[in-house]
Amino acid sequence: MAGAAQSGHPAVTDDPRWQRIVARDRGADGAFWYSVASTGVFCRPSCPARTADPRHVRLHDTLEQARASGCRPCRRCHPEGMSTQQRNVELVARACAAIAASEHALPLAALAAQAGRSPSHFHRLFKAVTGISPKAYHAACRAERLRRALPGAASVTRTLYEAGFGSSSRFYATAPAALGMAPRRYRAGGADETIRFAVGATSLGALLVASSAAGVVAILLGDDPDALLRDLQDRFPRATLVGADADYEQLVARVAGMVERPALCCDLPLDVRGTAFQRRVWEALRAIGPGTTVSYAELARICGVPGRLGDVAAACAANVHAVAIPCHRVVRGDGGAWGYAWGIERKAALLRRESER
């Protein structure tokens, strides 16, 4: 809700967004706008103009609201266009997509040329946005291809080359760190294990809950129950999947309640499987309270790895415990909801429900 500095409204200075205006926080650009009645202009939070008298300032959640204020767009910060940070993020996002689609490392010069920047400038820009270098990002993508391909693979050797590893020695040197275990054990995909599961319905779509003997091993959301079951089968290709009984349905009902009210405390026994680094990120996610959001950069700092933003984002994407491990509480630096395995609409809905509690 837009704030106002008029009689009968709370002071703008009481809104935490005001401090972001004072700090000219570029990370707030796109999250909100503000208009200044005394000058008749509206601006983005990072506007370099002299800080306005807060008595004349109104805050707006959307660009449409700012336009409707009757003020004109500021000629210094151009609030109707993309901010410099947003343009940089867009350039890096395109580069990330190109890197992820290539089995081989792309030359820095080629990536820079595609972005219209010099190699040195692009390298700094890429690292500023993702926290890692293009080379490190390629290594992370290669590790992710390995994690996806190994379960149920007929040959570890063939898989390592298909994932983009140039030699078996390099593969076996890096695989334990990427997988959290030996490659052949990871490939087993849950052999000799029984996974109980059940499917339920929520206002956000279908819900699948699966458990091992140790605890809940997956909470998946989606539109199609059959697709969720196929996803579970892909994750545990050699496990025995057993449809749960009535007692297990009670657990599914508890999880469904968490979807409807994501601010509920989660005391489910979880069977969390991942690398040591992923577990560190997931533990940090569980410490984020309901109604609170953090940026990927803030989460990286919480985990003690401020230079590994890309790896932190990848760990969030690898989370298979929807709601129980609340990766929906991680947002872009500008406050926007971005990156959620079960759909951006569901992420926005979960955040909205938490803010309304």
Phi and psi in degrees as a GROMACS rama.xvg file:
@    title "Ramachandran Plot"
@    xaxis  label "Phi"
@    yaxis  label "Psi"
@TYPE xy
-66.3602  138.47  ALA-2
-92.972  164.671  GLY-3
-145.371  154.56  ALA-4
-107.519  37.6804  ALA-5
-107.056  166.557  GLN-6
-56.7805  134.627  SER-7
90.2941  -6.24284  GLY-8
-114.708  150.627  HIS-9
-64.6916  150.86  PRO-10
-64.5139  142.438  ALA-11
-59.189  -34.286  VAL-12
-65.6568  -16.2884  THR-13
-80.7557  -13.0466  ASP-14
-87.3135  129.178  ASP-15
-59.4757  -19.7385  PRO-16
-67.7057  -24.9059  ARG-17
-60.9979  -40.282  TRP-18
-64.5685  -28.5079  GLN-19
-72.2032  -30.5702  ARG-20
-69.829  -45.5313  ILE-21
-59.9589  -38.2592  VAL-22
-82.005  -4.37148  ALA-23
51.6905  49.8749  ARG-24
-72.2597  108.724  ASP-25
-64.9927  -26.1482  ARG-26
-67.0289  -15.3985  GLY-27
-89.3559  -11.7725  ALA-28
-60.3911  130.492  ASP-29
93.4657  -17.3668  GLY-30
-85.5755  -31.8807  ALA-31
-163.692  170.514  PHE-32
-133.106  167.399  TRP-33
-141.464  148.506  TYR-34
-116.673  153.134  SER-35
-123.3  111.382  VAL-36
-63.6744  -34.3349  ALA-37
-70.3949  -27.6909  SER-38
-105.812  -15.7384  THR-39
72.9886  26.5411  GLY-40
-125.777  157.838  VAL-41
-120.868  149.755  PHE-42
-135.466  167.674  CYS-43
-89.3929  159.049  ARG-44
-56.5785  -31.2033  PRO-45
-86.8781  9.31564  SER-46
-51.2605  129.566  CYS-47
-77.7637  -2.62639  PRO-48
-63.9855  161.931  ALA-49
-56.6735  139.171  ARG-50
-58.4853  128.54  THR-51
-75.5129  158.378  ALA-52
-66.2115  120.112  ASP-53
-59.8917  -19.6016  PRO-54
-66.809  -21.3285  ARG-55
-103.722  5.938  HIS-56
-100.692  138.694  VAL-57
-124.395  142.618  ARG-58
-101.029  142.966  LEU-59
-131.679  132.826  HIS-60
-74.9033  -26.5302  ASP-61
-132.258  160.941  THR-62
-64.8486  -35.313  LEU-63
-61.7898  -41.0048  GLU-64
-64.3181  -39.2273  GLN-65
-64.6044  -41.9527  ALA-66
-63.9307  -36.8581  ARG-67
-72.9422  -9.25667  ALA-68
-69.7358  -14.2833  SER-69
90.8868  -3.75649  GLY-70
-88.9404  158.189  CYS-71
-95.703  157.926  ARG-72
-68.1254  140.007  PRO-73
-65.3998  138.468  CYS-74
-84.1981  -8.50019  ARG-75
-91.4979  -42.6484  ARG-76
-104.24  -7.3973  CYS-77
45.4916  66.8844  HIS-78
-67.9112  -12.8044  PRO-79
-86.7258  -13.1746  GLU-80
-100.8  -177.384  GLY-81
-73.4754  140.833  MET-82
-74.5398  165.623  SER-83
-58.1724  -41.6618  THR-84
-64.4189  -41.42  GLN-85
-64.2436  -39.6197  GLN-86
-64.8021  -39.9722  ARG-87
-64.7036  -42.7262  ASN-88
-61.9205  -39.4281  VAL-89
-63.6021  -42.6943  GLU-90
-61.8491  -45.0143  LEU-91
-69.334  -36.0247  VAL-92
-61.7107  -40.2473  ALA-93
-66.1072  -38.7224  ARG-94
-65.5751  -39.9487  ALA-95
-62.1734  -39.897  CYS-96
-64.2334  -40.1143  ALA-97
-66.1747  -40.9517  ALA-98
-64.6879  -43.8161  ILE-99
-65.3596  -29.2842  ALA-100
-83.6836  -10.2842  ALA-101
-103.528  133.292  SER-102
-74.704  -22.0981  GLU-103
-113.195  151.136  HIS-104
-62.4984  129.42  ALA-105
-84.9142  136.139  LEU-106
-58.9495  141.185  PRO-107
-56.8998  -38.2777  LEU-108
-62.4131  -38.388  ALA-109
-68.5644  -42.1028  ALA-110
-64.3098  -41.7399  LEU-111
-64.9877  -40.9699  ALA-112
-63.3976  -40.0532  ALA-113
-62.6176  -33.6485  GLN-114
-87.0516  -8.22498  ALA-115
73.3461  30.8862  GLY-116
-127.356  162.228  ARG-117
-73.2145  155.951  SER-118
-55.6867  -44.18  PRO-119
-66.4754  -41.414  SER-120
-65.3788  -43.8782  HIS-121
-64.9718  -39.0763  PHE-122
-60.6516  -44.2386  HIS-123
-64.7523  -41.8304  ARG-124
-63.8487  -45.5654  LEU-125
-60.9822  -44.1255  PHE-126
-69.7711  -33.4668  LYS-127
-66.1738  -35.4678  ALA-128
-81.931  -44.2988  VAL-129
-98.5807  -21.3366  THR-130
89.1598  -6.75366  GLY-131
-136.337  166.634  ILE-132
-81.0231  162.695  SER-133
-56.7305  -37.141  PRO-134
-63.664  -44.0739  LYS-135
-66.7471  -35.0193  ALA-136
-65.5534  -39.8888  TYR-137
-61.6603  -41.2064  HIS-138
-62.0188  -38.9717  ALA-139
-66.7094  -39.2084  ALA-140
-65.6435  -40.2806  CYS-141
-63.6463  -40.7737  ARG-142
-63.9915  -37.7829  ALA-143
-66.208  -40.1063  GLU-144
-61.1742  -37.5451  ARG-145
-63.3876  -45.2166  LEU-146
-62.909  -34.7221  ARG-147
-76.1542  -34.0531  ARG-148
-86.5014  -29.1562  ALA-149
-66.8908  -42.5215  LEU-150
-56.0099  120.439  PRO-151
78.7681  2.01389  GLY-152
-66.3644  144.308  ALA-153
-72.3699  -30.0902  ALA-154
-142.28  125.919  SER-155
-66.0908  -40.6844  VAL-156
-60.5461  -47.3843  THR-157
-63.881  -39.6991  ARG-158
-65.2561  -38.0427  THR-159
-64.4585  -36.9452  LEU-160
-73.575  -37.137  TYR-161
-66.2625  -28.8304  GLU-162
-77.4036  -11.1114  ALA-163
108.308  6.93071  GLY-164
-79.5959  131.321  PHE-165
-80.2935  -19.1229  GLY-166
-151.574  154.525  SER-167
-68.6738  -32.1967  SER-168
-64.1604  -42.6906  SER-169
-65.4962  -39.3889  ARG-170
-60.4496  -52.5039  PHE-171
-71.0189  -18.8449  TYR-172
-76.8331  -31.7357  ALA-173
-105.572  -18.7115  THR-174
-60.5339  -45.605  ALA-175
-57.5125  -37.8047  PRO-176
-68.8583  -35.7647  ALA-177
-75.0629  -33.847  ALA-178
-101.979  -24.0004  LEU-179
84.8886  3.74077  GLY-180
-166.929  173.737  MET-181
-64.9205  144.897  ALA-182
-55.0862  -42.5367  PRO-183
-68.0782  -33.9887  ARG-184
-69.0983  -40.9541  ARG-185
-62.2639  -39.4796  TYR-186
-62.9966  -26.2779  ARG-187
-57.8188  -27.401  ALA-188
60.5627  35.1423  GLY-189
88.1872  25.6349  GLY-190
-58.2258  142.716  ALA-191
61.3727  30.048  ASP-192
-125.651  143.361  GLU-193
-106.831  127.436  THR-194
-115.876  118.875  ILE-195
-88.3108  145.599  ARG-196
-151.414  161.113  PHE-197
-155.439  153.446  ALA-198
-113.31  137.005  VAL-199
-130.636  -177.786  GLY-200
-124.585  142.9  ALA-201
-134.807  173.074  THR-202
-69.4175  -12.4495  SER-203
-102.971  12.3146  LEU-204
114.928  -162.928  GLY-205
-74.1842  151.592  ALA-206
-133.168  130.846  LEU-207
-120.922  128.928  LEU-208
-119.304  132.062  VAL-209
-132.139  144.538  ALA-210
-136.155  145.309  SER-211
-100.218  -173.386  SER-212
-66.7115  -21.774  ALA-213
-88.7409  -20.9167  ALA-214
152.99  -170.931  GLY-215
-68.6758  120.047  VAL-216
-99.1103  -16.4278  VAL-217
-161.069  139.955  ALA-218
-130.203  111.512  ILE-219
-117.543  142.252  LEU-220
-119.544  148.8  LEU-221
-178.72  -174.652  GLY-222
-92.4066  -29.5614  ASP-223
-119.863  114.08  ASP-224
-56.4016  -38.7144  PRO-225
-64.089  -38.1381  ASP-226
-65.686  -37.1643  ALA-227
-64.4284  -40.1332  LEU-228
-65.6694  -40.2707  LEU-229
-63.9453  -36.7569  ARG-230
-61.8091  -44.3615  ASP-231
-62.2745  -42.7305  LEU-232
-62.7688  -37.625  GLN-233
-66.6821  -33.7623  ASP-234
-75.7673  -30.6663  ARG-235
-129.185  66.4424  PHE-236
-63.7202  -23.4426  PRO-237
-111.539  5.63671  ARG-238
-83.6854  158.732  ALA-239
-91.7553  115.05  THR-240
-93.8305  127.464  LEU-241
-123.887  123.288  VAL-242
-62.7813  130.614  GLY-243
-77.1894  163.177  ALA-244
-92.8942  -171.173  ASP-245
-62.0785  -35.7323  ALA-246
-62.571  -37.7252  ASP-247
-70.498  -28.4829  TYR-248
-59.8616  -28.307  GLU-249
-66.014  -36.9309  GLN-250
-65.193  -41.8672  LEU-251
-61.6008  -38.8916  VAL-252
-63.0329  -37.0945  ALA-253
-64.0379  -43.4577  ARG-254
-67.0087  -39.7437  VAL-255
-60.3834  -36.5762  ALA-256
-63.7993  -34.0033  GLY-257
-68.502  -32.4425  MET-258
-68.4731  -42.0909  VAL-259
-70.8816  -33.2376  GLU-260
-132.445  78.7066  ARG-261
-64.9899  -7.47431  PRO-262
-82.0949  -7.19488  ALA-263
-63.2242  143.104  LEU-264
-67.3485  136.865  CYS-265
-101.111  113.628  CYS-266
-119.349  26.5997  ASP-267
-69.8315  141.642  LEU-268
-73.1818  118.699  PRO-269
-107.618  138.61  LEU-270
-102.903  94.5599  ASP-271
-96.5216  123.823  VAL-272
-122.062  125.433  ARG-273
177.135  179.703  GLY-274
-71.3259  166.949  THR-275
-59.6389  -38.5822  ALA-276
-67.3257  -44.6657  PHE-277
-59.6537  -42.0061  GLN-278
-61.9044  -37.4935  ARG-279
-62.8701  -43.1203  ARG-280
-65.2526  -44.2781  VAL-281
-64.9249  -35.8399  TRP-282
-65.3363  -39.0286  GLU-283
-64.3884  -37.6253  ALA-284
-62.1764  -39.826  LEU-285
-68.3924  -16.8249  ARG-286
-88.0529  -6.61456  ALA-287
-80.692  120.41  ILE-288
-74.1242  157.234  GLY-289
-57.0377  141.504  PRO-290
80.2606  2.36698  GLY-291
-113.96  141.048  THR-292
-126.071  153.757  THR-293
-133.207  155.981  VAL-294
-84.6799  166.214  SER-295
-61.9396  -36.2379  TYR-296
-65.9023  -41.4903  ALA-297
-64.8703  -39.9301  GLU-298
-64.3174  -39.0166  LEU-299
-61.149  -40.7547  ALA-300
-66.7354  -39.926  ARG-301
-60.0323  -38.0617  ILE-302
-79.0214  -3.91707  CYS-303
79.2328  18.9376  GLY-304
-131.985  64.1078  VAL-305
-60.2696  -20.7078  PRO-306
-92.2009  6.64185  GLY-307
-122.501  46.8701  ARG-308
-58.6259  -41.7849  LEU-309
-61.8532  -40.8015  GLY-310
-66.6651  -37.0493  ASP-311
-64.9932  -43.369  VAL-312
-62.309  -39.4392  ALA-313
-65.4163  -37.4177  ALA-314
-65.5114  -38.6094  ALA-315
-61.9837  -42.1837  CYS-316
-66.6579  -26.6737  ALA-317
-84.2785  -5.73425  ALA-318
-65.0728  129.915  ASN-319
-113.566  11.6923  VAL-320
-110.503  75.2281  HIS-321
-54.5404  139.44  ALA-322
69.9752  -47.8316  VAL-323
-64.431  -40.3087  ALA-324
-110.162  99.2349  ILE-325
-77.3996  69.3657  PRO-326
-68.647  -11.9376  CYS-327
-68.5612  -12.7646  HIS-328
-87.5144  4.53579  ARG-329
-102.59  126.025  VAL-330
-126.37  174.545  VAL-331
-68.2324  165.635  ARG-332
-60.7241  -26.4245  GLY-333
-88.9015  6.83038  ASP-334
90.5194  -6.56435  GLY-335
-76.2809  150.226  GLY-336
-81.1686  121.006  ALA-337
-148.958  137.789  TRP-338
77.9107  91.1798  GLY-339
-150.065  125.095  TYR-340
-59.9244  -27.2893  ALA-341
-106.626  19.6403  TRP-342
105.778  133.824  GLY-343
-64.7094  -30.373  ILE-344
-65.3608  -40.4023  GLU-345
-66.4691  -38.9087  ARG-346
-60.5175  -47.2972  LYS-347
-61.976  -39.2647  ALA-348
-65.7567  -41.813  ALA-349
-63.1852  -43.4491  LEU-350
-65.5035  -38.4271  LEU-351
-65.0041  -41.1301  ARG-352
-65.2034  -37.0034  ARG-353
-68.5634  -36.3617  GLU-354
-71.9884  -19.5687  SER-355
-95.8717  0.908726  GLU-356
